Structures are given as structure tokens and as C-alpha cells.
């Protein structure tokens, strides 16, 4: 029996779990609603922001994947590193593709204003 199990009764642990699940589901629906209402012109800056958040997640996942934790937690840390890195690389690829849509392929003639 751990110190946490002694200090906190089982009913409080269950209530805490349900509140965390509630917050997770609520955040998921709010996040989907916000992302769907973003105009197409703002997707590139939004991707840059999510890349920065994913970079923070990579640092945290690397710390969790370290040798100070049990094997199960380290495996979850490695999965988190992989998922966050996939998100970052995909974000950069999508951002590059969207920026190419706004570039003109024709070069202006010499002496013309850009």
C-alpha cells in the first residue's frame, strides 16, 4: 500500500478520476469547435503554435522516458515522444504546403514593382 492510497480514500480517487475524464472530454469538444471555426488564412500560424506546444510535449516525454521510472511508464514516454515528433514533422510539412499555395509561380518582369 502506498502513501497515496493511505492518505486518500478510494471514493475520493474515483471522484478525481471522473472529474479528470470530464475535463478531458470537455476540452476535446471545445478544441474541435475552436479549430473548425478558424479561417483558412490562420491555419499556418495555428500550426506554428501547435508545433511549439508539441516541442514542449517532446521535452516532457523525454524526461518521462528516462531511467528513473518503471518500464511501463518509460514505454508510454517513448510512445509520447514518437507521437509528438510525428505531430511536429507533419505540422511543418502541412505548413510548407499551405505556404506554397500563396506563392506565385510567375516572376515579375525586370523593373516592375513586386
PAZAPA-4460 file (N, C-alpha, C; in steps of 0.05 Angstrom, whole numbers, plus 32768, in hexadecimal, padded with zeros to 4 digits):
% residues 114
    n_x    n_y    n_z   ca_x   ca_y   ca_z    c_x    c_y    c_z   seq   type   mol
   8011   7FE9   8000   8000   8000   8000   8012   8019   8000     1      X     A
   800C   802B   7FEE   801C   8044   7FEC   8012   8059   7FFF     2      X     A
   8022   806D   8002   801A   8084   8013   8001   8092   8008     3      X     A
   7FFF   8093   7FED   7FE8   80A0   7FE1   7FCE   8090   7FE7     4      X     A
   7FCF   8076   7FE6   7FB8   8066   7FEC   7FAF   8068   8009     5      X     A
   7FC3   806B   801B   7FBC   806E   8037   7FAF   8089   803C     6      X     A
   7FBA   809E   8030   7FB1   80BA   8036   7F97   80C0   8028     7      X     A
   7F91   80B5   8011   7F79   80BC   8002   7F67   80A3   8000     8      X     A
   7F4E   80A5   800A   7F3C   808F   8008   7F35   8088   7FEB     9      X     A
   7F2C   806F   7FE6   7F26   8066   7FCB   7F10   8076   7FBE    10      X     A
   7EFC   807F   7FCD   7EE7   808F   7FC1   7EF1   80A9   7FB6    11      X     A
   7F04   80B5   7FC4   7F0F   80CF   7FBA   7F20   80CA   7FA1    12      X     A
   7F2E   80B3   7FA0   7F3D   80AD   7F88   7F2B   80A9   7F70    13      X     A
   7F14   809C   7F74   7F01   8098   7F5E   7EF5   80B2   7F55    14      X     A
   7EEE   80C3   7F68   7EE2   80DD   7F61   7EF7   80EE   7F52    15      X     A
   7F10   80EC   7F5A   7F25   80FB   7F4C   7F28   80F1   7F2F    16      X     A
   7F27   80D7   7F2C   7F29   80CB   7F11   7F13   80D4   7EFF    17      X     A
   7EFA   80D4   7F09   7EE3   80DD   7EF9   7EE5   80FA   7EF2    18      X     A
   7EEF   810A   7F04   7EF2   8127   7EFE   7F07   812B   7EE9    19      X     A
   7F1C   811C   7EE9   7F31   811E   7ED5   7F26   8115   7EBA    20      X     A
   7F16   80FF   7EB9   7F0A   80F6   7EA0   7EF7   810B   7E95    21      X     A
   7EE8   8117   7EA7   7ED5   812C   7E9F   7EE4   8144   7E92    22      X     A
   7EF9   814D   7E9F   7F09   8163   7E94   7F15   815C   7E79    23      X     A
   7F1F   8143   7E76   7F2B   813A   7E5D   7F16   813A   7E47    24      X     A
   7EFF   812F   7E4C   7EEA   812F   7E37   7EE1   814B   7E30    25      X     A
   7EDD   815C   7E44   7ED4   8177   7E3F   7EEA   8186   7E2F    26      X     A
   7F03   8183   7E36   7F18   8190   7E27   7F1A   8187   7E0A    27      X     A
   7F14   816D   7E06   7F14   8162   7DEB   7EFF   816F   7DDA    28      X     A
   7EE6   8171   7DE4   7ED1   817D   7DD5   7ED5   819B   7DD0    29      X     A
   7EDF   81A9   7DE4   7EE5   81C6   7DE1   7EFB   81CA   7DCD    30      X     A
   7F10   81B9   7DCF   7F26   81BC   7DBB   7F1D   81B7   7D9F    31      X     A
   7F0D   81A2   7D9B   7F02   819D   7D80   7EF1   81B4   7D76    32      X     A
   7EE1   81C0   7D87   7ED0   81D6   7D7F   7EE0   81EF   7D78    33      X     A
   7EF5   81F4   7D87   7F06   820B   7D81   7F15   8207   7D67    34      X     A
   7F21   81F0   7D63   7F31   81EB   7D4B   7F1F   81EC   7D32    35      X     A
   7F07   81E3   7D33   7EF5   81E3   7D1C   7EEE   81FF   7D14    36      X     A
   7EEE   8212   7D26   7EE6   822E   7D20   7EFD   8240   7D18    37      X     A
   7F15   8235   7D17   7F2C   8245   7D0E   7F2C   8248   7CF0    38      X     A
   7F30   8260   7CE6   7F30   8264   7CC9   7F49   8258   7CBD    39      X     A
   7F48   8253   7CA3   7F5F   8245   7C96   7F78   8256   7C97    40      X     A
   7F76   8270   7C97   7F8E   8281   7C98   7F9D   827F   7CB2    41      X     A
   7F8F   8277   7CC7   7F9C   8275   7CE1   7FA8   825A   7CE8    42      X     A
   7FA4   8246   7CD6   7FAE   822B   7CDC   7FCC   822A   7CDE    43      X     A
   7FDB   8239   7CCE   7FF8   8238   7CCF   8002   8243   7CEA    44      X     A
   7FF9   825A   7CF4   8002   8262   7D0F   7FF9   824F   7D25    45      X     A
   7FE1   8243   7D21   7FD7   8230   7D35   7FE9   8217   7D35    46      X     A
   7FF2   820E   7D1E   8004   81F6   7D1D   801E   81FD   7D2B    47      X     A
   8028   8215   7D27   8041   821D   7D35   803E   821B   7D53    48      X     A
   8027   8224   7D5D   8022   8223   7D79   8020   8206   7D83    49      X     A
   8012   81F5   7D74   8011   81D9   7D7D   802C   81CB   7D7C    50      X     A
   803D   81D3   7D69   8058   81C8   7D68   8067   81D0   7D81    51      X     A
   8064   81E9   7D8A   8072   81F1   7DA3   8067   81E2   7DBB    52      X     A
   804D   81DD   7DBC   8042   81CD   7DD3   804C   81B1   7DD1    53      X     A
   804E   81A5   7DB9   8057   818A   7DB6   8075   8188   7DBE    54      X     A
   8084   819D   7DB9   80A0   819D   7DC1   80A3   819B   7DE0    55      X     A
   8091   81A9   7DEE   8091   81A7   7E0B   8089   818B   7E14    56      X     A
   8076   817F   7E05   806E   8164   7E0C   8085   8150   7E07    57      X     A
   8095   8155   7DF3   80AC   8143   7DED   80C0   8144   7E05    58      X     A
   80C5   815C   7E0F   80D8   815E   7E25   80CD   8150   7E3E    59      X     A
   80B3   8153   7E44   80A7   8145   7E5A   80A8   8127   7E56    60      X     A
   80A2   811E   7E3D   80A2   8101   7E38   80BE   80F5   7E3A    61      X     A
   80D2   8104   7E32   80EE   80FA   7E34   80F5   80F7   7E52    62      X     A
   80EC   810A   7E62   80F1   8107   7E7F   80E3   80EF   7E8B    63      X     A
   80CB   80EA   7E82   80BC   80D3   7E8C   80C8   80B8   7E82    64      X     A
   80D4   80B9   7E6A   80DF   80A1   7E5F   80FB   809A   7E6B    65      X     A
   8104   80AB   7E7E   811E   80A7   7E8B   811E   808F   7E9D    66      X     A
   8136   8088   7EA8   8139   8070   7EB7   812E   8071   7ED4    67      X     A
   8124   8088   7EDC   811B   808B   7EF8   80FF   8080   7EFC    68      X     A
   80F1   8076   7EE7   80D6   806D   7EE9   80D4   804F   7EE3    69      X     A
   80BE   8042   7EEC   80BA   8026   7EE5   80B7   8021   7EC7    70      X     A
   80BA   8009   7EBE   80BA   8002   7EA2   80A0   800A   7E94    71      X     A
   808A   8006   7EA0   8070   800E   7E94   806E   802B   7E8E    72      X     A
   8077   803B   7EA0   8076   8058   7E9C   808B   8061   7E87    73      X     A
   80A2   8054   7E87   80B6   805B   7E72   80AC   8054   7E56    74      X     A
   809D   803E   7E54   8091   8036   7E3A   807D   804B   7E31    75      X     A
   806D   8054   7E44   805A   806A   7E3D   8068   8084   7E36    76      X     A
   807F   8089   7E43   808F   80A0   7E3C   809A   809F   7E1F    77      X     A
   80A3   8087   7E18   80AE   8083   7DFC   8097   8087   7DE8    78      X     A
   8080   807C   7DEE   8069   8080   7DDC   8062   809E   7DDA    79      X     A
   8063   80AC   7DF0   805D   80C9   7DF0   8072   80D8   7DE0    80      X     A
   808B   80D0   7DE1   80A0   80DD   7DD1   809A   80D9   7DB4    81      X     A
   8093   80C0   7DAC   808E   80BA   7D90   8075   80CA   7D86    82      X     A
   8060   80CA   7D96   8048   80D8   7D8E   804D   80F7   7D8B    83      X     A
   805B   8102   7D9E   8060   811F   7D9C   8072   8126   7D85    84      X     A
   8087   8115   7D80   8098   811B   7D69   808A   8118   7D4F    85      X     A
   8078   8104   7D4D   8067   8101   7D35   8056   811A   7D31    86      X     A
   804B   8124   7D47   803A   813C   7D45   804B   8154   7D3B    87      X     A
   8063   8157   7D45   8074   816E   7D3E   807C   816C   7D20    88      X     A
   8085   8155   7D18   808D   8151   7CFC   8075   8155   7CE9    89      X     A
   805E   814A   7CF0   8046   814E   7CDF   803E   816B   7CDE    90      X     A
   8040   8179   7CF5   8039   8195   7CF6   804B   81A6   7CE3    91      X     A
   8065   81A0   7CE3   8077   81AF   7CD1   8071   81A8   7CB4    92      X     A
   806B   818F   7CAE   8064   8188   7C92   804A   8195   7C89    93      X     A
   8036   8196   7C9A   801D   81A3   7C93   8021   81C1   7C90    94      X     A
   8030   81CD   7CA2   8035   81EA   7CA0   8044   81F1   7C86    95      X     A
   8057   81E1   7C7F   8066   81E6   7C66   8054   81E4   7C4E    96      X     A
   8043   81D0   7C4E   8030   81CC   7C38   801C   81E3   7C36    97      X     A
   8013   81ED   7C4D   8000   8203   7C4C   800E   821D   7C43    98      X     A
   8027   8221   7C4B   8035   8239   7C43   803B   8239   7C25    99      X     A
   803F   8221   7C19   8043   821F   7BFD   802A   8227   7BED   100      X     A
   8013   8224   7BF9   7FFA   822C   7BEC   7FF9   824B   7BE8   101      X     A
   8006   825A   7BF9   8005   8277   7BF7   801B   8283   7BE7   102      X     A
   802F   8273   7BDF   8045   827D   7BCF   803D   827D   7BB1   103      X     A
   8044   8293   7BA3   803E   8294   7B87   8055   8287   7B78   104      X     A
   804F   8278   7B63   8063   826A   7B53   806F   827C   7B3F   105      X     A
   8062   8292   7B37   806C   82A4   7B23   807E   82B9   7B30   106      X     A
   8094   82BE   7B24   80A6   82D3   7B2E   809E   82ED   7B20   107      X     A
   809E   8303   7B2E   8098   831D   7B22   80AE   8325   7B0F   108      X     A
   80A7   8334   7AFA   80BC   833D   7AE7   80CF   8350   7AF5   109      X     A
   80E7   8353   7AEA   80FB   8365   7AF5   80F1   8381   7AF6   110      X     A
   80F5   838F   7B0C   80ED   83AA   7B10   80D0   83AD   7B1A   111      X     A
   80C1   8397   7B1C   80A6   8398   7B26   80A6   8398   7B44   112      X     A
   8091   83A4   7B4F   808F   83A4   7B6C   8084   8389   7B75   113      X     A
   808E   837F   7B8C   8084   8365   7B96   8068   8367   7BA1   114      X     A
***
